[in-house]
Amino acid sequence: MATSSHVPEAAQGEHLARRAVVFEESDWQAFLTEELGTEVRVRFGRARHQVVRVQKVRGKTLVTLSKFFGAAPRDVREALATWMRSGKRARKATRTLDVWIDERVRELAHEAPRGHRLEPRGAHHDLAQLAAELEKTEFVEETGRKWPPIGWGRAQASRSRRSLRLGSYDPVDRVVRLHPVLDSGDVPRWMVRYIVFHELLHAVLDRPAHDGHRRIIHGPQFRLRERAYPDFARALEWEREHITGLIRAARAGKPFAA
């Protein structure tokens, strides 16, 4: 039976994967085997959030590293070995990994996404216009920030009968998408605006976690700012009141109709 442990999760982009590899899988394998005194098998993967995965299978240690670890400097390599040996007790090593991974994420955040042709203008709601309004009112402190592209998701029938994701922020590709079920004259503009706000808030606050824990999605700072949003309470109430109809419309692949 496999067991696994994790270091901080973070986003990974293909541009990072294309970095010049200076420390191949075989180099990592030899290095960790020597440092830990046990056979370690290493492979590079394309994980989007779990950038390091350590598994013990039938007495063997298997390590999967995101591709950008091929460019990891010596101190990061040593920090990973120390973390694998001592876990969260190795605070300095964990902090070194956190900082380095976060730097890689920041590099990703400053590159324009490729291959995403998002359409923000819908039949009833213009998401780009709503985002521009929010940047001037709710995100004044983030003035000058490079915001992610925003647009409507693909119109296709949903299979879910019990839940519906009205919006999403992809930290890897750095794009915001809203479910097309919301592009309806029966969905209030302020409701769509709230969903846009929620996803842009993710773009501002989502970061890799520290001390070996999972990435925090809705942490205290997120909840504090969300609750301060003017339409927060009535947006939740509107969603509760209409969620059944929203799910029904999504399953039919159509915009919401009251």
Backbone bond lengths (Angstrom), bond angles and torsions (degrees), N, CA, C in turn:
res aa  C-N    CA-C-N  psi(-1)  N-CA   C-N-CA  omega(-1)  CA-C   N-CA-C  phi
1 M - - - 1.470 - - 1.517 109.39 -
2 A 1.312 117.01 131.16 1.462 121.22 -176.32 1.515 110.86 -82.04
3 T 1.318 115.87 140.86 1.461 121.61 172.00 1.513 106.28 -120.22
4 S 1.312 116.80 153.25 1.457 118.76 -178.10 1.506 110.58 -142.04
5 S 1.324 115.98 155.49 1.459 122.66 174.66 1.509 106.39 -138.82
6 H 1.334 115.61 159.97 1.454 118.41 -170.72 1.518 111.46 -135.77
7 V 1.329 115.50 147.95 1.459 121.06 167.66 1.509 106.28 -99.35
8 P 1.342 118.84 178.05 1.455 119.92 -175.02 1.516 112.72 -50.20
9 E 1.342 115.24 139.68 1.452 120.29 178.10 1.513 108.92 -85.06
10 A 1.322 116.78 151.93 1.457 120.74 179.13 1.505 109.69 -158.74
11 A 1.333 114.84 163.62 1.457 118.83 178.76 1.519 110.21 -78.14
12 Q 1.326 115.31 156.35 1.444 120.72 176.78 1.508 109.19 -138.78
13 G 1.341 117.37 132.13 1.456 120.03 178.65 1.504 111.15 -112.96
14 E 1.314 115.96 160.73 1.446 119.83 -177.83 1.523 111.37 -64.21
15 H 1.353 117.38 -29.65 1.457 118.62 179.75 1.509 110.34 -63.92
16 L 1.343 117.65 -32.85 1.452 120.91 176.91 1.518 110.10 -70.41
17 A 1.329 115.77 -36.28 1.453 120.10 -179.84 1.527 110.31 -64.80
18 R 1.326 116.99 -24.57 1.452 119.67 -177.40 1.528 112.34 -90.20
19 R 1.315 117.88 6.84 1.458 120.42 175.68 1.535 109.09 -58.58
20 A 1.311 117.09 151.81 1.453 119.95 176.62 1.525 108.61 -62.60
21 V 1.301 116.94 122.26 1.457 120.94 -177.77 1.517 109.34 -81.09
22 V 1.303 117.11 120.68 1.458 121.61 179.71 1.524 110.90 -109.33
23 F 1.312 117.43 -13.39 1.462 121.90 -179.90 1.525 106.81 -134.32
24 E 1.330 115.76 95.80 1.455 121.70 -174.60 1.530 111.67 -70.17
25 E 1.324 115.61 172.63 1.467 120.64 176.47 1.522 110.69 -55.60
26 S 1.331 116.16 -43.59 1.470 120.13 -178.56 1.524 111.30 -64.94
27 D 1.348 116.73 -33.98 1.467 120.31 177.56 1.525 110.42 -66.95
28 W 1.329 115.51 -44.78 1.465 120.18 177.60 1.528 110.31 -60.76
29 Q 1.304 115.62 -42.58 1.462 120.59 -177.44 1.523 110.79 -61.47
30 A 1.332 116.59 -46.76 1.461 120.89 179.66 1.527 110.88 -65.93
31 F 1.334 115.95 -41.34 1.462 120.73 -178.72 1.525 111.78 -63.15
32 L 1.333 117.28 -50.46 1.464 120.62 -177.84 1.521 111.77 -68.87
33 T 1.316 117.23 -34.70 1.465 120.16 177.79 1.518 110.18 -62.04
34 E 1.333 116.15 -42.31 1.464 120.38 179.67 1.526 111.29 -70.07
35 E 1.335 116.94 -43.37 1.459 120.96 -177.62 1.525 112.82 -66.51
36 L 1.312 117.06 -37.36 1.463 121.23 -174.80 1.518 113.19 -96.12
37 G 1.312 116.81 -11.67 1.454 119.64 178.38 1.512 114.10 69.47
38 T 1.313 116.35 24.32 1.462 121.58 178.11 1.524 108.20 -149.82
39 E 1.321 116.55 154.91 1.458 119.28 -177.43 1.528 111.20 -66.98
40 V 1.309 115.38 127.84 1.464 121.65 179.59 1.526 108.71 -125.63
41 R 1.299 115.48 131.80 1.459 120.61 175.70 1.525 108.65 -106.01
42 V 1.318 116.75 132.98 1.465 121.48 -175.21 1.527 110.31 -125.40
43 R 1.308 114.31 140.40 1.461 119.64 173.48 1.521 108.45 -142.28
44 F 1.327 116.15 149.91 1.456 121.41 175.75 1.523 109.00 -91.10
45 G 1.314 115.80 139.16 1.453 120.98 178.57 1.512 111.06 -127.25
46 R 1.314 115.55 -173.39 1.460 121.32 -179.98 1.527 110.77 -122.78
47 A 1.330 115.72 32.83 1.460 120.20 179.89 1.515 110.09 -56.77
48 R 1.331 115.31 139.44 1.460 119.27 -177.17 1.519 113.07 -86.05
49 H 1.316 117.27 -31.23 1.458 119.43 -176.23 1.530 111.98 -124.42
50 Q 1.294 117.55 -41.24 1.465 121.04 -178.19 1.519 108.08 -88.20
51 V 1.318 116.56 88.77 1.458 120.37 -170.86 1.516 113.45 -76.50
52 V 1.324 117.61 -18.94 1.464 121.82 175.09 1.516 108.53 -135.02
53 R 1.300 116.36 129.15 1.457 120.37 177.17 1.519 109.04 -132.14
54 V 1.326 116.12 126.67 1.457 122.03 179.02 1.516 108.60 -116.61
55 Q 1.316 116.01 124.49 1.459 121.30 -179.99 1.523 110.19 -126.60
56 K 1.314 115.32 146.07 1.462 120.78 172.50 1.517 107.06 -114.49
57 V 1.310 115.49 113.46 1.454 121.61 -178.16 1.518 108.96 -123.62
58 R 1.327 115.08 115.94 1.467 120.97 178.90 1.523 111.86 52.58
59 G 1.319 115.07 43.56 1.451 120.73 176.38 1.513 115.30 82.04
60 K 1.330 117.84 -1.85 1.456 121.05 -179.79 1.531 110.21 -105.77
61 T 1.325 115.78 146.89 1.460 121.01 179.25 1.526 109.49 -98.88
62 L 1.328 115.40 120.14 1.455 121.50 179.11 1.527 108.56 -113.35
63 V 1.320 117.20 127.23 1.462 121.92 -177.95 1.528 109.48 -121.38
64 T 1.327 115.57 126.08 1.461 120.97 175.48 1.523 108.15 -111.65
65 L 1.324 116.44 122.43 1.461 122.25 -178.51 1.522 110.00 -116.14
66 S 1.304 116.52 141.54 1.453 119.23 173.33 1.526 109.21 -63.16
67 K 1.313 115.17 150.49 1.462 121.59 -171.73 1.521 113.40 -53.19
68 F 1.346 116.91 -34.16 1.460 117.62 -174.71 1.522 113.22 -69.02
69 F 1.341 118.09 -9.24 1.458 120.12 175.32 1.522 111.09 -69.73
70 G 1.324 117.27 -9.96 1.458 119.78 174.91 1.515 111.86 -67.35
71 A 1.329 116.65 -16.36 1.462 121.30 179.23 1.529 111.59 -108.75
72 A 1.319 117.35 13.90 1.467 120.93 -177.74 1.527 111.29 -67.52
73 P 1.335 117.72 131.92 1.465 120.85 177.40 1.529 111.03 -72.68
74 R 1.322 115.93 171.94 1.459 121.06 -174.87 1.530 112.78 -57.35
75 D 1.347 117.96 -43.27 1.462 119.15 -176.48 1.527 111.52 -64.63
76 V 1.328 117.10 -32.56 1.463 120.38 178.09 1.522 110.16 -72.42
77 R 1.320 116.98 -39.34 1.465 120.23 177.62 1.525 110.39 -62.19
78 E 1.321 115.73 -43.41 1.462 119.72 179.27 1.525 111.08 -67.29
79 A 1.338 116.12 -36.37 1.467 120.03 178.72 1.522 110.76 -64.45
80 L 1.327 117.12 -39.60 1.459 119.92 179.26 1.518 110.77 -64.99
81 A 1.327 116.82 -41.89 1.466 120.20 178.56 1.526 110.55 -62.76
82 T 1.324 116.45 -42.04 1.468 120.58 179.07 1.517 110.86 -65.10
83 W 1.324 116.81 -42.43 1.468 120.31 178.25 1.520 111.16 -61.82
84 M 1.332 117.10 -41.92 1.462 120.33 179.08 1.522 111.25 -64.38
85 R 1.314 116.31 -31.65 1.461 121.06 -178.66 1.529 111.84 -78.37
86 S 1.331 116.85 -39.44 1.466 119.85 -171.42 1.518 115.34 -118.74
87 G 1.321 118.14 -9.21 1.455 120.08 178.97 1.515 112.73 69.80
88 K 1.340 116.23 -148.56 1.463 121.27 -175.54 1.524 113.13 -67.36
89 R 1.330 116.79 -13.25 1.467 118.64 177.03 1.527 110.51 -66.64
90 A 1.327 116.11 -24.70 1.463 120.76 179.32 1.529 108.75 -82.82
91 R 1.304 116.21 74.70 1.464 120.68 -173.42 1.523 113.16 -64.03
92 K 1.320 117.08 -41.39 1.458 119.93 -179.43 1.522 110.44 -64.00
93 A 1.325 116.59 -42.78 1.464 120.75 179.80 1.522 110.74 -64.88
94 T 1.332 116.29 -42.95 1.462 120.32 179.36 1.520 110.53 -62.68
95 R 1.331 116.06 -40.05 1.464 120.30 179.70 1.534 110.56 -65.35
96 T 1.327 116.47 -39.90 1.464 120.45 177.86 1.521 110.88 -61.06
97 L 1.333 115.99 -43.86 1.464 120.39 177.85 1.523 111.07 -63.69
98 D 1.325 116.45 -44.06 1.465 121.00 179.95 1.528 111.25 -56.71
99 V 1.324 115.53 -49.12 1.462 120.77 -176.14 1.525 110.49 -63.98
100 W 1.329 116.26 -45.21 1.467 119.64 -177.61 1.527 111.56 -65.78
101 I 1.327 116.42 -44.37 1.464 120.23 178.95 1.527 110.14 -63.09
102 D 1.341 116.43 -41.35 1.462 119.78 -179.62 1.527 110.92 -62.85
103 E 1.327 117.00 -36.01 1.462 120.38 177.60 1.524 110.71 -63.35
104 R 1.331 115.51 -40.20 1.469 118.93 178.30 1.526 109.99 -63.52
105 V 1.327 116.05 -39.27 1.459 120.49 179.55 1.521 110.54 -65.66
106 R 1.322 116.72 -40.75 1.464 120.05 179.54 1.531 111.01 -64.00
107 E 1.315 116.50 -36.70 1.461 119.44 176.70 1.522 109.87 -61.67
108 L 1.316 115.06 -42.48 1.460 120.17 178.66 1.525 110.56 -62.11
109 A 1.320 116.26 -39.89 1.462 120.87 -176.19 1.523 112.69 -64.98
110 H 1.335 117.34 -22.64 1.462 119.88 -177.79 1.522 113.22 -96.53
111 E 1.319 115.64 5.00 1.461 118.96 176.52 1.508 109.73 -104.87
112 A 1.308 116.87 140.47 1.464 121.06 179.73 1.516 109.81 -70.62
113 P 1.308 118.34 137.48 1.461 121.03 178.08 1.519 110.53 -67.82
114 R 1.335 115.44 152.02 1.453 120.68 -179.98 1.514 109.75 -116.69
115 G 1.311 114.51 149.39 1.454 119.54 172.68 1.517 114.73 76.18
116 H 1.330 117.63 16.58 1.462 119.82 -179.69 1.531 109.16 -118.67
117 R 1.298 116.70 105.91 1.458 121.25 177.95 1.522 108.04 -102.91
118 L 1.298 114.50 88.63 1.456 120.12 -177.50 1.522 110.44 -91.85
119 E 1.307 115.54 140.51 1.461 121.04 176.81 1.523 108.94 -108.74
120 P 1.333 118.02 107.96 1.464 120.41 -178.38 1.528 113.66 -79.53
121 R 1.325 117.12 -24.43 1.461 120.17 -176.60 1.526 110.24 -87.64
122 G 1.323 115.58 117.53 1.452 120.17 178.82 1.515 111.10 -103.20
123 A 1.308 116.01 -172.95 1.465 120.20 179.40 1.523 111.06 -69.60
124 H 1.338 116.73 -28.04 1.469 120.62 -176.37 1.528 113.61 -126.14
125 H 1.328 117.79 -27.12 1.464 120.27 -174.94 1.527 110.91 -130.89
126 D 1.331 115.47 134.76 1.463 122.07 177.77 1.529 108.03 -102.41
127 L 1.320 116.80 106.05 1.461 121.34 -175.28 1.525 112.25 -68.37
128 A 1.314 117.35 -34.51 1.463 120.20 179.19 1.525 110.47 -64.29
129 Q 1.309 116.54 -38.62 1.462 121.31 178.48 1.527 110.54 -65.81
130 L 1.321 116.08 -42.64 1.465 120.18 178.63 1.523 110.73 -64.45
131 A 1.323 116.67 -41.74 1.463 120.52 179.63 1.526 110.52 -63.50
132 A 1.323 116.92 -40.65 1.467 120.93 179.66 1.522 110.99 -63.14
133 E 1.325 116.48 -39.39 1.465 120.75 177.59 1.527 110.36 -62.95
134 L 1.318 115.93 -45.12 1.463 121.09 -177.50 1.526 111.74 -65.46
135 E 1.318 116.79 -36.97 1.461 120.33 179.42 1.528 110.92 -61.25
136 K 1.331 116.87 -29.49 1.466 121.31 -178.20 1.524 113.34 -90.10
137 T 1.329 116.35 -15.15 1.465 119.20 -176.72 1.526 113.24 -115.37
138 E 1.322 117.04 -50.94 1.465 121.04 -174.86 1.520 113.80 -95.97
139 F 1.336 117.15 -14.10 1.464 119.94 -177.02 1.525 111.11 -126.37
140 V 1.318 115.67 41.60 1.465 121.00 -179.80 1.526 110.77 -61.47
141 E 1.332 116.72 -38.11 1.461 120.62 -179.07 1.522 112.01 -66.70
142 E 1.322 116.16 -19.93 1.466 120.37 -179.62 1.530 112.13 -99.28
143 T 1.325 117.17 19.19 1.468 121.23 179.90 1.530 110.21 -55.00
144 G 1.315 115.95 133.27 1.460 120.48 -179.35 1.509 113.36 93.99
145 R 1.320 116.35 -7.14 1.455 120.75 -179.88 1.532 109.96 -70.82
146 K 1.321 115.90 148.18 1.460 120.25 174.92 1.522 107.98 -86.17
147 W 1.321 116.17 110.47 1.458 120.82 -174.88 1.524 111.47 -86.26
148 P 1.330 116.67 150.01 1.466 119.72 179.45 1.522 111.50 -72.45
149 P 1.322 118.14 151.50 1.465 121.07 174.10 1.526 109.33 -60.76
150 I 1.319 116.13 151.41 1.460 120.48 -179.34 1.525 109.34 -134.00
151 G 1.310 116.58 144.53 1.457 119.49 179.31 1.517 111.98 -169.39
152 W 1.306 114.97 176.59 1.460 120.73 178.98 1.522 110.30 -82.70
153 G 1.326 116.18 141.41 1.454 120.52 175.93 1.520 110.46 -71.83
154 R 1.315 115.90 173.55 1.462 120.42 -179.81 1.525 111.14 -70.63
155 A 1.293 115.15 138.76 1.466 120.47 178.17 1.523 109.24 -80.34
156 Q 1.309 115.88 106.24 1.452 120.96 177.39 1.519 108.99 -151.14
157 A 1.308 116.17 152.67 1.461 120.67 -176.76 1.521 111.17 -65.45
158 S 1.332 115.99 135.99 1.457 122.16 177.07 1.524 109.88 -89.36
159 R 1.336 116.04 150.07 1.462 120.04 178.77 1.527 112.15 -97.59
160 S 1.323 116.13 -14.33 1.459 119.70 -175.41 1.524 112.06 -71.70
161 R 1.323 115.54 138.33 1.458 121.31 178.24 1.532 112.16 -105.62
162 R 1.324 117.35 -14.06 1.462 119.68 -172.19 1.523 114.70 -120.24
163 S 1.318 117.62 -16.82 1.461 118.74 -177.13 1.522 110.16 -145.68
164 L 1.320 114.64 164.25 1.459 120.10 -179.45 1.524 108.70 -153.71
165 R 1.304 116.59 128.20 1.456 121.73 178.15 1.521 108.24 -91.80
166 L 1.313 116.35 109.22 1.459 120.74 -174.21 1.523 113.28 -78.12
167 G 1.315 116.89 -22.55 1.457 120.28 179.30 1.510 110.33 -155.68
168 S 1.321 116.78 163.69 1.463 120.20 178.99 1.522 110.12 -153.29
169 Y 1.332 114.09 150.14 1.465 120.84 171.92 1.514 107.17 -122.05
170 D 1.312 117.29 122.50 1.459 122.47 179.09 1.525 108.57 -95.67
171 P 1.353 118.26 108.91 1.464 120.81 -177.18 1.519 113.32 -71.86
172 V 1.323 117.41 -14.59 1.460 121.02 179.30 1.522 110.35 -82.84
173 D 1.328 116.00 -56.54 1.462 120.69 -179.91 1.520 112.39 -85.13
174 R 1.331 116.26 -10.35 1.461 123.07 179.75 1.519 111.48 55.35
175 V 1.298 115.89 59.44 1.459 121.54 175.79 1.525 109.25 -134.30
176 V 1.320 115.49 150.20 1.462 122.43 175.96 1.526 107.74 -112.23
177 R 1.309 115.46 131.21 1.464 120.52 178.02 1.521 109.56 -127.21
178 L 1.319 116.06 142.06 1.464 121.19 173.43 1.512 108.80 -114.58
179 H 1.322 115.39 146.64 1.462 120.05 -179.54 1.527 109.10 -68.13
180 P 1.336 117.80 131.71 1.470 120.66 -178.09 1.517 114.39 -63.16
181 V 1.331 117.72 -12.59 1.463 119.80 177.12 1.529 110.68 -61.50
182 L 1.349 116.31 -22.46 1.467 121.21 -178.54 1.524 113.23 -82.09
183 D 1.326 117.14 -13.34 1.468 119.94 -178.80 1.524 109.45 -81.51
184 S 1.310 113.44 72.49 1.465 121.36 -175.39 1.517 109.90 -141.87
185 G 1.322 115.57 147.70 1.457 120.00 176.12 1.513 111.92 -68.87
186 D 1.336 116.63 -15.12 1.459 121.07 178.78 1.524 112.58 -88.83
187 V 1.322 116.94 -3.10 1.466 121.14 175.20 1.522 107.13 -102.69
188 P 1.330 118.58 118.02 1.466 121.35 -177.58 1.528 112.24 -57.92
189 R 1.310 115.17 145.29 1.462 119.79 179.12 1.521 111.22 -58.47
190 W 1.335 115.86 -39.61 1.460 119.37 -178.06 1.529 111.66 -65.80
191 M 1.332 116.85 -27.48 1.459 120.45 177.65 1.530 110.44 -70.72
192 V 1.317 116.09 -45.20 1.467 120.01 177.84 1.527 109.52 -63.27
193 R 1.323 115.26 -39.04 1.471 120.66 179.31 1.527 111.00 -60.92
194 Y 1.321 116.49 -38.98 1.463 119.87 178.50 1.530 111.00 -64.35
195 I 1.338 117.56 -42.46 1.463 120.42 179.49 1.527 110.06 -62.42
196 V 1.332 116.57 -40.56 1.466 120.50 176.93 1.526 109.78 -61.56
197 F 1.335 116.27 -44.56 1.468 120.67 178.32 1.525 110.96 -58.12
198 H 1.326 116.86 -46.58 1.467 122.19 -178.33 1.529 110.60 -57.28
199 E 1.319 117.14 -45.17 1.463 120.11 -177.34 1.524 111.96 -73.53
200 L 1.322 117.75 -35.99 1.462 119.87 176.37 1.525 110.69 -66.95
201 L 1.320 116.34 -31.77 1.461 119.96 176.78 1.524 110.04 -64.70
202 H 1.326 116.64 -37.00 1.464 120.04 173.89 1.526 110.20 -60.58
203 A 1.325 116.59 -42.51 1.462 120.62 -179.40 1.524 111.44 -61.51
204 V 1.325 116.52 -30.80 1.462 121.38 -179.39 1.524 112.01 -80.87
205 L 1.326 116.86 -42.72 1.462 120.49 -168.69 1.522 116.28 -102.75
206 D 1.311 118.94 -21.98 1.464 119.36 -176.80 1.522 110.88 -63.56
207 R 1.319 116.10 125.63 1.460 123.16 179.54 1.527 108.91 -144.16
208 P 1.330 117.07 161.00 1.463 118.83 173.89 1.522 109.31 -62.70
209 A 1.310 116.93 150.30 1.462 120.93 178.75 1.516 110.33 -77.72
210 H 1.323 115.68 172.09 1.456 121.46 178.61 1.522 110.13 -118.69
211 D 1.335 114.41 163.65 1.463 122.10 175.27 1.516 113.00 59.37
212 G 1.310 117.02 32.36 1.451 120.23 172.58 1.501 116.43 79.14
213 H 1.317 118.69 5.32 1.463 120.82 179.64 1.517 110.22 -90.68
214 R 1.323 116.06 167.45 1.451 121.20 -179.98 1.530 110.59 -69.35
215 R 1.343 115.20 157.02 1.461 120.36 178.81 1.525 109.81 -62.89
216 I 1.314 116.20 131.61 1.458 121.27 -179.09 1.522 109.04 -84.12
217 I 1.331 116.63 123.59 1.453 121.18 -177.23 1.526 111.65 -89.33
218 H 1.331 117.09 -52.13 1.466 121.25 -179.53 1.534 108.69 -119.36
219 G 1.314 115.30 72.41 1.452 120.59 -178.53 1.517 112.58 -77.51
220 P 1.332 117.19 -179.42 1.466 121.92 -177.99 1.530 113.34 -56.16
221 Q 1.329 117.36 -43.24 1.467 119.93 -178.81 1.523 110.82 -66.04
222 F 1.327 115.88 -39.11 1.462 120.03 178.41 1.525 110.17 -61.99
223 R 1.326 115.96 -49.51 1.468 120.08 -177.29 1.526 111.47 -64.58
224 L 1.317 116.46 -36.00 1.462 120.38 179.50 1.530 110.66 -63.30
225 R 1.308 116.65 -47.23 1.466 120.01 -179.32 1.529 111.65 -70.11
226 E 1.319 115.70 -35.48 1.465 118.06 -179.84 1.526 110.80 -66.71
227 R 1.321 116.42 -42.82 1.465 119.80 -179.22 1.526 112.13 -67.15
228 A 1.328 116.87 -22.60 1.464 120.68 178.80 1.524 111.72 -81.58
229 Y 1.315 116.59 -9.17 1.465 120.22 -179.80 1.527 108.95 -67.19
230 P 1.329 118.50 132.75 1.474 122.17 -173.73 1.526 115.48 -52.84
231 D 1.328 118.01 -40.01 1.467 120.51 -175.65 1.525 113.45 -100.25
232 F 1.319 116.96 16.78 1.467 120.19 -175.65 1.527 112.42 -57.49
233 A 1.313 117.11 -52.87 1.467 120.98 -175.21 1.524 111.96 -63.88
234 R 1.321 117.05 -47.40 1.459 117.56 -176.70 1.528 112.10 -73.79
235 A 1.337 117.32 -23.20 1.464 120.10 175.45 1.525 110.05 -67.89
236 L 1.339 116.33 -43.21 1.464 119.89 177.47 1.520 110.67 -63.69
237 E 1.319 115.92 -40.54 1.460 120.12 179.82 1.532 110.53 -65.24
238 W 1.325 116.75 -42.71 1.471 119.91 179.51 1.529 110.32 -62.93
239 E 1.326 115.95 -41.47 1.467 119.74 179.94 1.526 111.15 -64.09
240 R 1.333 116.34 -43.85 1.474 119.77 179.11 1.529 110.79 -60.98
241 E 1.309 115.74 -39.70 1.458 120.45 -177.10 1.529 112.68 -70.94
242 H 1.336 116.58 -30.73 1.465 119.47 -172.45 1.527 114.45 -115.52
243 I 1.330 117.91 5.68 1.467 119.47 -175.02 1.528 112.68 -59.49
244 T 1.326 117.06 -37.63 1.468 119.32 179.43 1.526 110.92 -61.71
245 G 1.327 116.08 -44.84 1.458 120.20 178.75 1.521 112.20 -66.99
246 L 1.324 116.98 -35.42 1.458 120.97 178.18 1.527 110.81 -64.68
247 I 1.331 115.36 -44.84 1.467 119.76 179.13 1.525 110.39 -63.37
248 R 1.327 115.79 -42.44 1.471 120.09 179.99 1.532 110.52 -61.41
249 A 1.326 116.62 -43.45 1.463 120.62 179.74 1.525 111.28 -66.42
250 A 1.337 116.12 -40.00 1.465 120.12 179.68 1.524 111.18 -64.49
251 R 1.337 116.17 -38.49 1.464 119.78 178.57 1.529 111.01 -65.89
252 A 1.312 115.97 -28.77 1.466 120.30 178.89 1.528 111.64 -87.24
253 G 1.340 115.96 -7.43 1.459 119.96 -179.19 1.509 113.11 71.86
254 K 1.343 116.20 30.35 1.458 121.02 -176.96 1.530 110.49 -126.76
255 P 1.341 117.88 159.71 1.464 121.02 174.39 1.528 109.89 -65.15
256 F 1.318 115.59 157.74 1.462 121.21 -179.98 1.525 110.99 -65.74
257 A 1.325 115.39 140.39 1.468 121.44 175.15 1.514 107.72 -132.22
258 A 1.315 116.78 124.10 1.467 121.00 -177.58 1.520 110.78 -69.75
